[in-house]
Amino acid sequence: MKKLFSLILAAVMVLALAACGNSAPAESSSEEETAPSNGSNVQTEPSTPVDDTEPSAPVDDTEPDSSQAGDTAQTEQTEGGSHMLVAYFSLAGEQYGVGVVEEGNTSIIAHMIAEQTGADLFEIEAATPYPTTYQGLLDVSQQEMRDNARPEIADTVDNMDDYDTIFIGYPNWWGDMPMIVYNFLESYDLSGKTIVPFCTHGGSGLSDTESTIADITGGTMKDGLAIPGTTAQNDRDTAKSEVTQWLREDGFIA
């Protein structure tokens, strides 16, 4: 009986030693499998700053320069031949929701419209430049509205009679157009023309500006477009897509 017990005990010990020997490679294999995942994390970490910098990188700011060059060439080709004009008021500098910018929100949208339609461009510029700080701009714009002012415009459209469609662009200030845009619209006989408003805004959309423009111009109104300033500056692909869809719905492009 003792011999039988000894044999059983010996067999158990042999099996235990064999099991221990087999488990050692498994632990080694587990360590090797985790090592590549650590290396993978190291590779993905540099991609995070790249993604973060893309919206504000100078590349985004310089891309409009190349597109503007294309717009300029297109405008030169269509001068005397285009029946559409994109007239817009826009400011660079410190702007609501987007910080300090080199190109105004409305200017970005205006160039997109001109690029897709072949329209000529005209920038409504003040004879006396507006402040480039946000607070300074607030003070001046509020005073202009209180005074119902008509700020002087630096230049004029000499061949307005050549155009039958006018896109008019502006930022929404205090739920209204800037007073300089009133001056522009009142300076020309736009009756009988097709008027197409568009604006950039911080949440107010077009407000009542479409009806105001209709009253001033007496023209045939098309549905307007309102794009948030943050979208115009920081998500230009979305802005361009919205411009394209709007132009198609209004019948300006196929």
C-alpha positions in Angstrom: 0.0 0.0 0.0 2.8 2.4 0.9 4.5 1.5 -2.4 1.4 2.3 -4.3 1.0 5.7 -2.6 4.6 6.5 -3.3 4.2 5.8 -7.0 1.0 8.0 -7.2 2.8 10.8 -5.4 5.8 10.6 -7.8 3.5 10.7 -10.8 1.8 13.8 -9.5 5.1 15.6 -9.0 6.2 14.7 -12.5 3.0 16.2 -14.0 3.4 19.3 -11.9 6.9 19.9 -13.1 5.8 19.4 -16.7 3.0 22.0 -16.3 5.5 24.6 -14.9 7.8 24.1 -17.8 5.0 24.7 -20.3 3.8 27.9 -18.6 7.1 29.8 -18.9 6.9 30.3 -22.8 3.3 31.6 -22.5 4.4 34.4 -20.2 7.2 35.3 -22.6 4.8 35.3 -25.5 2.4 37.6 -23.7 5.2 40.1 -23.0 6.2 40.1 -26.7 2.6 40.8 -27.8 2.3 43.9 -25.6 5.6 45.4 -26.8 4.3 46.4 -30.3 1.3 48.1 -28.9 3.6 50.4 -26.9 5.4 51.2 -30.1 2.1 51.9 -31.8 1.1 54.5 -29.2 4.4 56.3 -29.8 3.7 56.5 -33.5 0.2 57.9 -33.1 1.0 60.6 -30.5 2.7 62.9 -33.1 -0.5 62.9 -35.2 -2.5 64.6 -32.4 -0.7 68.0 -32.6 -0.9 67.9 -36.4 -4.7 67.5 -36.3 -5.0 70.3 -33.7 -3.0 72.7 -35.8 -4.7 72.1 -39.1 -7.7 74.5 -38.5 -5.5 77.4 -37.5 -2.4 76.6 -39.5 -1.0 79.2 -41.9 -1.7 76.7 -44.6 -5.4 77.5 -44.3 -4.7 81.2 -44.4 -2.5 80.9 -47.4 -4.9 78.7 -49.4 -7.3 81.5 -49.9 -4.4 83.5 -51.4 -4.0 80.9 -54.1 -7.8 80.7 -54.6 -7.9 84.5 -54.6 -5.3 84.5 -57.3 -7.6 82.3 -59.3 -10.6 84.6 -58.5 -8.6 87.6 -59.7 -7.7 85.9 -63.0 -11.3 84.8 -63.4 -12.5 88.3 -62.7 -10.2 89.7 -65.3 -11.5 87.3 -67.8 -15.1 88.1 -67.1 -14.8 91.9 -66.9 -17.1 93.3 -69.5 -18.7 89.9 -70.0 -20.1 88.9 -66.6 -23.6 89.9 -65.8 -23.2 89.1 -62.1 -21.5 91.1 -59.4 -20.5 90.1 -55.8 -20.4 93.2 -53.7 -19.4 92.7 -50.1 -18.3 94.4 -46.9 -15.9 92.5 -44.7 -13.3 93.3 -42.1 -10.1 91.6 -41.0 -8.7 92.1 -37.5 -10.2 91.0 -34.2 -13.6 89.4 -34.9 -16.3 87.8 -32.7 -15.8 84.1 -32.2 -12.7 83.7 -34.4 -10.1 86.0 -32.9 -7.7 88.0 -35.0 -8.0 87.1 -38.7 -6.2 88.2 -41.8 -9.3 87.9 -44.1 -12.8 88.7 -43.0 -15.5 86.1 -42.7 -17.7 87.6 -45.4 -14.8 88.0 -47.8 -14.2 84.3 -47.6 -17.8 83.5 -48.6 -17.7 86.2 -51.3 -14.7 84.7 -53.0 -16.3 81.3 -52.9 -19.4 82.7 -54.7 -17.3 84.5 -57.3 -15.2 81.4 -57.9 -18.3 79.2 -58.6 -20.3 81.6 -60.6 -17.7 83.6 -62.5 -19.1 86.8 -61.0 -17.0 90.0 -60.7 -16.0 91.1 -57.2 -16.3 94.5 -55.6 -15.3 95.1 -52.0 -17.2 97.9 -50.1 -14.4 99.7 -48.3 -14.8 102.6 -45.9 -13.0 105.8 -46.7 -12.2 106.0 -43.0 -11.0 102.5 -42.0 -12.8 100.8 -39.1 -11.0 99.8 -35.9 -9.2 96.5 -36.0 -10.0 95.7 -32.3 -13.3 94.1 -31.5 -14.2 96.6 -28.8 -13.3 99.5 -31.0 -15.5 98.1 -33.8 -18.4 97.7 -31.4 -18.2 101.3 -30.3 -18.0 102.7 -33.8 -20.8 100.4 -35.2 -23.1 101.2 -32.3 -22.6 104.9 -32.8 -23.3 104.6 -36.5 -26.5 102.9 -35.9 -27.6 105.4 -33.3 -26.9 108.2 -35.8 -28.4 106.3 -38.7 -25.1 107.2 -40.4 -24.0 106.5 -44.0 -20.2 106.0 -43.8 -18.4 107.2 -46.9 -17.3 104.5 -49.3 -13.8 104.6 -50.8 -14.7 103.5 -54.3 -17.7 103.1 -56.6 -18.9 100.6 -59.2 -18.7 102.6 -62.4 -20.5 100.0 -64.6 -23.4 99.0 -62.4 -25.7 99.1 -65.4 -23.8 96.2 -66.9 -25.0 93.8 -64.1 -28.4 92.2 -63.9 -27.6 90.1 -60.7 -26.1 91.6 -57.6 -24.9 89.4 -54.7 -24.7 91.6 -51.6 -22.6 90.3 -48.7 -22.2 91.7 -45.2 -21.7 90.7 -41.5 -24.8 90.8 -39.3 -24.2 93.6 -36.8 -26.8 94.0 -34.1 -29.4 92.1 -36.1 -28.9 94.4 -39.1 -26.6 95.3 -42.0 -23.7 97.6 -41.3 -24.6 101.2 -42.1 -22.0 101.3 -44.9 -24.0 98.6 -46.7 -27.1 100.8 -46.5 -25.0 103.6 -48.2 -23.9 101.2 -50.9 -27.4 100.0 -51.7 -28.8 103.5 -51.7 -26.1 104.8 -54.1 -27.4 102.9 -57.1 -30.6 102.3 -59.0 -31.0 98.5 -58.4 -34.6 98.3 -59.4 -35.1 95.6 -62.0 -32.0 93.7 -60.9 -31.9 90.3 -59.2 -30.6 90.8 -55.6 -29.1 87.9 -53.7 -28.1 88.6 -50.1 -25.6 86.6 -48.0 -24.2 87.2 -44.6 -21.9 85.9 -41.9 -23.1 86.0 -38.3 -22.6 84.9 -34.7 -26.0 83.3 -34.3 -28.5 85.8 -35.7 -28.6 84.5 -39.3 -30.0 87.0 -41.8 -32.4 88.6 -39.2 -34.7 90.9 -41.2 -32.1 92.1 -43.6 -33.7 90.4 -46.6 -36.9 92.5 -46.3 -34.8 95.6 -45.7 -32.8 95.1 -48.8 -36.0 94.5 -50.8 -37.4 97.8 -49.6 -34.2 99.7 -50.5 -33.5 98.2 -53.9 -36.9 97.3 -55.3 -35.2 94.5 -57.0 -36.2 90.9 -57.5 -35.1 89.0 -54.4 -33.6 85.5 -54.3 -33.3 83.5 -51.1 -30.3 84.6 -49.0 -27.5 82.6 -47.4 -26.4 82.9 -43.8 -23.2 81.2 -42.6 -21.7 81.4 -39.1 -18.4 83.3 -39.0 -16.8 80.4 -37.2 -17.7 78.1 -40.1 -16.4 80.5 -42.7 -13.0 80.8 -40.9 -12.5 77.4 -39.4 -14.5 74.9 -41.5 -14.1 76.1 -45.1 -15.0 72.8 -46.6 -18.4 72.9 -44.9 -18.8 76.6 -45.9 -18.0 75.9 -49.5 -20.5 73.0 -49.6 -23.2 75.2 -48.2 -22.4 77.9 -50.8 -22.6 75.3 -53.6 -25.9 73.9 -52.5 -27.4 77.4 -52.1 -26.2 78.5 -55.6 -27.7 75.4 -57.1 -31.0 75.9 -55.3 -31.2 79.5 -56.5 -30.4 78.4 -60.0 -27.0 80.0 -60.5 -25.0 76.8 -61.1 -25.9 73.4 -62.4 
